[in-house]
Amino acid sequence: MLRNRRITHGELSGINKMVVYVLLLLGLLLFAFPLFWMLTTSLKDLGDVHKLPMTWIPSPFRWSNYAKVFHDVPLARYILNTVGYTAITMLAVALASSLVAFGFARLRARGSKFLFLLVLSTMMIPPQVTLIPQYLLFNKFDWIDTYLPLVVPAFGGSAFIIFLLRQFYMGFSKDLDEAVKIDGGGYFTIYLKIILPLSIPSLATAAILEFMYRWNDLIGPLIYLSNGDKYPLSLGLSNFTAAYSATPWNLLMAASVVAVLPPLLLFFFAQKYFIQGIVIAGSKG
């Protein structure tokens, strides 16, 4: 009887769920392993880092490594520099991109589709291609060793975020535009009173994406900044070992934990808006 017994639909569904959960758990372990190794290494003595066989749990826990990092390296200044220019560029990209996306989605103008395709085509150009012309241009403006080359282009928006927000705006009924026009409002009234309040999830998604990019950006600061007092966190970590004769892996990992913590916390608390914005923008238009 057991051999002839058929698996019911409910049992099959339970088996499928179990397989999915096992695969998700394996994926979680795979992605969490580097973070776990970084955290445990940051709490070890330097001698324990090179000890074989490797110990996973530090004994004792060296919380003083974090205080030593801030004492030996101007890590606090790097964090403030990064927070400052990241916040400006994040707001600039989100607002500029939303305004451009509103124009492409709601305004009827001859050649708008061609211009939109032109904006999208810039996503296919590798940044290395425009690196030298941009540097020569900013050098003529005497912007080298300032934050201007990193901040000013953000006020032009981002092609990907423009596309993301345009798809979201196209899902709004144009009856809303007509209602505002009947009441005497114009396009800026539609943008400020209707579009912006309804697009908070998508704007949050755009802000998070820009924050992640700017927080981890190394190439831009490496090219345009030479004064150590202006270094952001990414560039400061790349030059971390300059203050030591040998690489202190435990201190380097402690500084890396400090650098990784803000993006992790941001995504943890804002993941609801991030996922909602991606889903809504991807399902409209």
TORKOL-469329 format. One line per field, with one value per residue (C-alpha): residue number from 1; residue in three letters; x, y, z. Coordinates in steps of 0.02 Angstrom, whole numbers. Layout:
N
i <- (NUM:...)
aa <- (Ala:...)
xx <- (X:...)
yy <- (Y:...)
zz <- (Z:...)
END
This chain:
285
i <- (1:2:3:4:5:6:7:8:9:10:11:12:13:14:15:16:17:18:19:20:21:22:23:24:25:26:27:28:29:30:31:32:33:34:35:36:37:38:39:40:41:42:43:44:45:46:47:48:49:50:51:52:53:54:55:56:57:58:59:60:61:62:63:64:65:66:67:68:69:70:71:72:73:74:75:76:77:78:79:80:81:82:83:84:85:86:87:88:89:90:91:92:93:94:95:96:97:98:99:100:101:102:103:104:105:106:107:108:109:110:111:112:113:114:115:116:117:118:119:120:121:122:123:124:125:126:127:128:129:130:131:132:133:134:135:136:137:138:139:140:141:142:143:144:145:146:147:148:149:150:151:152:153:154:155:156:157:158:159:160:161:162:163:164:165:166:167:168:169:170:171:172:173:174:175:176:177:178:179:180:181:182:183:184:185:186:187:188:189:190:191:192:193:194:195:196:197:198:199:200:201:202:203:204:205:206:207:208:209:210:211:212:213:214:215:216:217:218:219:220:221:222:223:224:225:226:227:228:229:230:231:232:233:234:235:236:237:238:239:240:241:242:243:244:245:246:247:248:249:250:251:252:253:254:255:256:257:258:259:260:261:262:263:264:265:266:267:268:269:270:271:272:273:274:275:276:277:278:279:280:281:282:283:284:285)
aa <- (Met:Leu:Arg:Asn:Arg:Arg:Ile:Thr:His:Gly:Glu:Leu:Ser:Gly:Ile:Asn:Lys:Met:Val:Val:Tyr:Val:Leu:Leu:Leu:Leu:Gly:Leu:Leu:Leu:Phe:Ala:Phe:Pro:Leu:Phe:Trp:Met:Leu:Thr:Thr:Ser:Leu:Lys:Asp:Leu:Gly:Asp:Val:His:Lys:Leu:Pro:Met:Thr:Trp:Ile:Pro:Ser:Pro:Phe:Arg:Trp:Ser:Asn:Tyr:Ala:Lys:Val:Phe:His:Asp:Val:Pro:Leu:Ala:Arg:Tyr:Ile:Leu:Asn:Thr:Val:Gly:Tyr:Thr:Ala:Ile:Thr:Met:Leu:Ala:Val:Ala:Leu:Ala:Ser:Ser:Leu:Val:Ala:Phe:Gly:Phe:Ala:Arg:Leu:Arg:Ala:Arg:Gly:Ser:Lys:Phe:Leu:Phe:Leu:Leu:Val:Leu:Ser:Thr:Met:Met:Ile:Pro:Pro:Gln:Val:Thr:Leu:Ile:Pro:Gln:Tyr:Leu:Leu:Phe:Asn:Lys:Phe:Asp:Trp:Ile:Asp:Thr:Tyr:Leu:Pro:Leu:Val:Val:Pro:Ala:Phe:Gly:Gly:Ser:Ala:Phe:Ile:Ile:Phe:Leu:Leu:Arg:Gln:Phe:Tyr:Met:Gly:Phe:Ser:Lys:Asp:Leu:Asp:Glu:Ala:Val:Lys:Ile:Asp:Gly:Gly:Gly:Tyr:Phe:Thr:Ile:Tyr:Leu:Lys:Ile:Ile:Leu:Pro:Leu:Ser:Ile:Pro:Ser:Leu:Ala:Thr:Ala:Ala:Ile:Leu:Glu:Phe:Met:Tyr:Arg:Trp:Asn:Asp:Leu:Ile:Gly:Pro:Leu:Ile:Tyr:Leu:Ser:Asn:Gly:Asp:Lys:Tyr:Pro:Leu:Ser:Leu:Gly:Leu:Ser:Asn:Phe:Thr:Ala:Ala:Tyr:Ser:Ala:Thr:Pro:Trp:Asn:Leu:Leu:Met:Ala:Ala:Ser:Val:Val:Ala:Val:Leu:Pro:Pro:Leu:Leu:Leu:Phe:Phe:Phe:Ala:Gln:Lys:Tyr:Phe:Ile:Gln:Gly:Ile:Val:Ile:Ala:Gly:Ser:Lys:Gly)
xx <- (0:143:219:57:24:24:95:-44:-41:-19:131:210:186:267:417:437:435:565:680:660:698:853:917:882:975:1125:1123:1113:1263:1360:1331:1345:1511:1623:1532:1551:1736:1762:1673:1767:1935:1902:1888:2051:2230:2346:2436:2273:2233:2383:2366:2332:2212:2102:1988:1813:1768:1892:1959:1962:1855:1962:1834:1980:2022:1880:1943:2120:2060:1983:2141:2271:2175:2061:1914:1788:1840:1824:1648:1596:1667:1574:1410:1420:1448:1342:1191:1206:1224:1086:960:1019:1004:834:756:837:794:614:593:664:562:405:439:462:309:180:226:183:325:389:547:524:538:700:770:720:809:959:959:948:1090:1208:1190:1281:1435:1567:1621:1804:1771:1722:1848:1989:1878:1789:1954:2020:1859:1859:2043:2005:1873:2006:1895:2030:2053:1877:1710:1637:1677:1588:1438:1397:1361:1233:1120:1097:1014:1048:991:940:842:759:701:644:541:471:399:317:246:171:58:-35:-199:-190:-361:-267:-176:-339:-418:-273:-278:-466:-429:-303:-144:2:130:232:74:44:224:229:52:14:168:293:178:129:307:386:425:509:605:662:723:816:895:951:1028:1123:1177:1250:1342:1416:1459:1561:1631:1821:1866:1794:1878:2039:2051:1992:2048:2229:2213:2200:2084:1953:1961:1796:1785:1818:1980:2032:2015:2117:2260:2232:2394:2499:2500:2575:2734:2636:2454:2356:2215:2118:2115:2080:1930:1870:1875:1785:1647:1624:1615:1490:1375:1284:1230:1172:1070:998:941:875:763:716:698:508:513:655:565:398:476:561:401:288:407:435:251:195:224)
yy <- (0:118:88:133:286:447:611:736:914:979:865:917:1099:1068:982:1127:1251:1149:1147:1335:1367:1256:1348:1516:1461:1406:1573:1665:1570:1603:1791:1807:1714:1862:1978:1853:1830:2018:2042:1903:1961:2139:2073:1973:2011:2026:1867:1769:1823:1727:1580:1408:1324:1477:1513:1576:1645:1774:1742:1869:1995:2147:2287:2407:2379:2497:2633:2609:2631:2800:2849:2797:2849:3002:2884:3005:3138:3013:2969:3152:3188:3040:3081:3262:3237:3080:3169:3313:3202:3085:3227:3310:3151:3105:3277:3313:3140:3154:3321:3255:3095:3199:3293:3134:3050:3191:3325:3310:3381:3345:3238:3186:3001:3031:3130:2992:2863:2979:2983:2794:2776:2860:2705:2605:2717:2648:2780:2746:2820:2991:2990:3085:3217:3249:3267:3391:3491:3498:3541:3692:3744:3728:3603:3473:3431:3491:3403:3496:3361:3236:3344:3456:3315:3245:3395:3328:3170:2987:2900:2741:2833:2942:2782:2707:2859:2885:2710:2749:2918:2845:2738:2888:2932:3090:3137:3204:3326:3384:3410:3520:3620:3650:3722:3841:3746:3717:3580:3630:3618:3443:3398:3470:3431:3267:3178:3204:3150:2992:2947:2936:2747:2772:2924:2825:2688:2815:2893:2723:2672:2836:2823:2649:2708:2863:2780:2644:2751:2744:2796:2973:3026:2938:3042:3212:3220:3230:3314:3183:3294:3280:3092:2997:2830:2724:2816:2823:2634:2606:2704:2628:2530:2687:2725:2554:2461:2299:2271:2256:2146:2156:2347:2350:2236:2346:2498:2397:2351:2536:2574:2436:2469:2628:2551:2394:2494:2604:2456:2366:2510:2566:2398:2413:2572:2506:2345:2436:2566:2435:2330:2479:2557:2389:2352:2519:2608)
zz <- (0:39:-133:-222:-115:-216:-153:-127:-188:-11:22:-144:-99:70:-12:-134:9:104:-48:-69:115:107:-47:35:191:88:-3:163:231:71:77:267:279:225:346:488:450:444:611:701:631:691:870:871:915:767:818:821:643:574:692:618:631:618:765:724:895:963:1137:1213:1119:1078:1071:1092:908:861:977:910:731:771:866:737:580:555:527:601:474:332:389:401:229:156:241:183:-2:-8:66:-58:-210:-151:-135:-296:-401:-329:-357:-526:-593:-532:-621:-784:-770:-742:-903:-1003:-927:-920:-1047:-1230:-1333:-1506:-1500:-1318:-1360:-1453:-1307:-1188:-1296:-1298:-1108:-1100:-1225:-1102:-992:-1126:-1121:-1000:-874:-919:-1092:-1022:-879:-965:-1050:-884:-792:-921:-911:-721:-722:-833:-707:-570:-478:-444:-260:-221:-205:-353:-484:-371:-325:-475:-602:-480:-514:-691:-627:-665:-825:-734:-599:-732:-818:-653:-604:-778:-776:-610:-664:-822:-715:-646:-729:-832:-766:-616:-731:-808:-637:-582:-743:-721:-548:-625:-583:-699:-724:-572:-467:-535:-497:-320:-262:-350:-415:-273:-130:-225:-275:-102:-119:-288:-227:-75:-193:-298:-143:-76:-242:-253:-71:-100:-255:-177:-12:-100:-241:-249:-426:-417:-253:-305:-464:-402:-220:-162:8:145:248:109:87:98:186:31:-11:172:188:30:110:283:289:255:442:485:439:412:372:536:473:634:631:444:471:615:502:367:488:528:341:304:452:387:219:309:435:298:195:349:400:224:137:140:35:-73:-122:-141:-256:-365:-381:-419:-545:-630:-649:-723:-884)
END
